[in-house]
Amino acid sequence: MLERIRTTRRYARGFVAAVAAVAALVLAANAGPAKAAHPEESEQRTTNPVKAAVR
């Protein structure tokens, strides 16, 4: 027959699981997209807005 788990142990497991979940979410949020390999090239490329010719 299965042994009953003490209440304090059950709450401790839940707390540890919650801390692990929050840590995983914080690490995932801070991952972000990768930076460009050559940032100076991406800064040089600019686009000029094209004005529509009205006739």
Backbone torsions as a table, in degrees:
resi	resn	phi	psi	omega
1	MET	NA	145.8	-178.6
2	LEU	-72.5	144.6	-179.8
3	GLU	-89.0	140.5	178.4
4	ARG	-69.9	138.9	177.1
5	ILE	-88.9	134.9	-179.6
6	ARG	-64.7	150.4	-177.4
7	THR	-61.0	-42.6	-179.0
8	THR	-64.1	-37.7	179.0
9	ARG	-68.0	-37.9	179.2
10	ARG	-64.8	-44.1	178.3
11	TYR	-67.6	-35.8	178.0
12	ALA	-64.2	-41.2	177.5
13	ARG	-63.1	-41.8	178.4
14	GLY	-64.0	-40.6	178.9
15	PHE	-64.9	-44.3	179.1
16	VAL	-63.3	-40.1	178.2
17	ALA	-64.5	-39.0	178.9
18	ALA	-66.4	-41.8	178.7
19	VAL	-63.9	-41.5	178.6
20	ALA	-64.5	-39.3	179.2
21	ALA	-66.0	-42.7	178.7
22	VAL	-65.3	-41.5	178.2
23	ALA	-61.9	-40.9	178.9
24	ALA	-65.1	-40.2	178.8
25	LEU	-66.8	-40.4	179.0
26	VAL	-65.1	-43.2	178.4
27	LEU	-64.7	-38.8	179.2
28	ALA	-68.2	-36.4	-179.9
29	ALA	-69.2	-32.8	-179.1
30	ASN	-84.1	-6.7	-177.7
31	ALA	-64.0	-52.7	176.2
32	GLY	60.4	172.8	178.8
33	PRO	-74.9	157.4	179.8
34	ALA	-72.2	152.3	178.6
35	LYS	-81.4	158.8	179.8
36	ALA	-66.9	147.1	-179.5
37	ALA	-67.3	-37.7	-179.5
38	HIS	-127.7	86.7	-175.4
39	PRO	-64.6	-29.4	-179.0
40	GLU	-67.1	-30.7	177.7
41	GLU	-71.3	-38.0	-178.1
42	SER	-70.5	-26.4	178.9
43	GLU	-76.8	-25.9	-177.3
44	GLN	-77.9	-27.3	-178.2
45	ARG	-79.1	115.7	176.0
46	THR	-125.2	156.2	178.0
47	THR	-117.1	138.4	176.6
48	ASN	-96.5	136.6	178.4
49	PRO	-66.8	139.1	179.4
50	VAL	-93.7	125.1	179.2
51	LYS	-91.4	134.8	-179.6
52	ALA	-74.0	136.8	178.8
53	ALA	-83.5	119.9	179.2
54	VAL	-100.1	124.9	-178.8
55	ARG	-113.0	NA	NA
